[in-house]
Amino acid sequence: MNMEWKFIVPRSSLIAVLAIACANPQQAPHDVRRVVSLAPNVTEMLFACGCGPKVVATDNFSDYPEAVKRLPKVGGVEPDVERIAAMHPDLVIASSSNMHPNLRRALTAARLSLLVITTDRLADIAPAMQTIERKGGCGTVVTVNTALRQQRRVRPKGGPRVMFAVWTDPLYVAGRGTYVDDLLQLTGARNDVKAQGWPEESLETFVADPPDLLIYPDISVKKSAVDELIRRTGVKLVAVAVDEDTFARPGPRVVDAAAELNRILDSWEASHR
Amino acid sequence: MIRAIVVLVVILLIAIIAAATFGTATVSWRGVLAGDVTARTVMLDIRLPRVLLAALVGAALAAAGVSFQSLLRNSLADPFILGVSGGAACGAAIVTALGLARLPGVVSVVAFVGAIVATAAVIVLARRREYIDPTRLLLSGLVLNALFTAIILIAYALAPESDLTMALRWMMGTLFGATWSDVLVLLGFVIVTFAVLVAIAGDLRMLAFGEDDAKSRGVDVERIKLIGFGAASIVTGAAVAVSGIIGFVGLLVPHLIRLIWRRDFRALLPLSALGGAILLVLADLASRVALPSGELPIGAFTAILGVPFFLSLLRRGR
């Protein structure tokens, strides 16, 4: 029985690999001259890998680096497949976190090849960038992990307790198993939130067990809203705004996000000795 | 009736040609005929299936609307009030909450099943001693809708944040990513249900004069109600599965047709289907070209295009 399985498993997986390879006729990397990016973090990765000149259009939200602002925009969650097809891209790259379930068949119908990358966690970013570099034939290998390792910290007493709020009314926060949680672990902070994903935190829990630091993205959350939250609950904590795009786009700038987080944590520790 | 059908078919053809001609990519029919690859891809593989899908969804929703109105002898009946669309939306919301909405096709299948389950529930609730009471049917639909809304709210509160935008888009109605296979599947549903509705059209017309009257003329009223209700619900479910929730068509279009032609069910069914197709083709065109990139919800344009027309007719008819 066991013997049989040994033969069956490799053979069937080989067939599966062949089937996938045949079903997705990907361009050879050196043939890729025109790329359409459908997510801001994908655009940033493409430019970091040296594929910037190949990018012919992006989604509506891509705005970094500066050169991206002049590129044609092809929509958001439901991108304009007509315009994408009219641009003759050799490769369309989307992020699994904001990809419409109909996108693949829409692009397949238009005979366009699609690459989907996943960057849900911190550890996904380096392989995602390698994939983009390889499939796009970009030429520059960016070693995000080396730079990230330099941001690793171990802080006394497990570090300050941090809450990362993405909305204040109601209070939505970064829970366990998220990209932000990974950043907190890397920089030696403790995530004050125990729940998984992006839960809604009750004000009661917030008051009963407040974090040392409340960090919030500067575009979605206004300072006045944070002040109101602190005033209403009467908790004692330090609230700091961070650059939203650096923190919300898992891409090459994740190193900047980690560095900014370390600065915030260092200065909190310096004032709470 | 023949003349009215011819007029609407001509308008529908003009609308389809216009919708297939205009879009965000600048390509032309001349390019298609000359064999230009881009023009062929954009117009034949992307735009045309979408335009035809819009026509089929419009025809399906309007035909379902006019059938429900005749069956229940209530001019306010439509797939929404009866809970059919609500059941579909409820299924889609539960799938979203479970984090499965990203898998292609899952929302469509579950929405279809939700519509059918909702219909069955409404009929079972309204049926008493082999008799389906129209008022009880409407009431059951309304009450089930309240329950569906509650489930949808809870499901969306639990759904992954990143899936909410898509879920919201679906609730507003969208034809994004329409392909020829969608067109063929929905065409199959539309042909079969239309055949059924046409076959019982004569009996449905009798029903308009009252159930007792119809019975005395030899119509098996309860059987006709079951068949009509089932067919209209199935075609609604199929339409919602490919397009999400597009409101208002089932209510607006049959009334528009009545205001213009004032005919019985046998004429109302094809005329409403054609009217629904025209409205949705134009609404989809508007939703596609309103913005330089990206699209606006098609459901908003069915109301924006339909309501002024409807109100002007209503005032003139007074």
Interface residues (C-beta under 8 A of the other chain):
Chain A: N60 P72 K73 V74 G75 G76 V77 E78 P79 D80 V81 E82 R83 A85 A86 H88 S96 S97 N98 M99 H100 P101 N102 L103 R104 R105 A106 A109 A110 R111 Y172 G197 W198 E200
Chain B: G23 T24 A25 T26 V27 T38 T41 V42 D45 I46 R47 P49 A101 R102 L103 P104 G105 V106 V107 A157 P160 E161 S162 T165 M166 R169 T174 F176 G177 A178 T179 W180 P292 S293 G294 E295
